[in-house]
């Protein structure tokens, strides 16, 4: 906030942009067999863990709240303890101030919006292998993950690292420099 004097009165004016409200990520996911999900500002660093699971075939749910604008990475470290292997999930953002790689507030596991690495986050990323849609194979159907696909790395590895991007934008300030210009014009008319 900046103080501006108009007609002898001090006004507090927001300059630039401000983060209006938090954006919350909600997740429903599972991995055959265990996972750690985290949010990071780096494409190559795990970041803050917000959800873990190690009880196949349970569905795990959790969330993360973004309190600042920026580019974030949703990372999932998935570990298979004996074939077959898969990762499936459905993710939502509660505000249009946040978007996934696909430009919307809904993201499911697929081969378009995720990358996978057999080494570590962001290291030699590749397109995930499509194993099948929710409801096929030995895993059955996960009702909380409609529209999602079972995915893994193209070449088998017992631990793989999935990544997708989330962008949170600042909301416009309620009174910015344009508002200040309007106040100055009003002052001149008097």
ABEGO torsion letter per residue (X at the ends): XBBBBBGGBBBBBBBEBBBABBBBBBBBBBBOABBBBBBBABAABAEBBABBBABOABBBBBBBBBABBEBBBBBBBBBBAEOBBBBBBBBBBABAABBBAAGBABBBBBAAABBBBAABBGBGBBBBBBAEBBGBEAAEBBAAABGBBBBBBABBBABBBBBBBBBBBBBBBABBAAAAAAAAAAAAAX
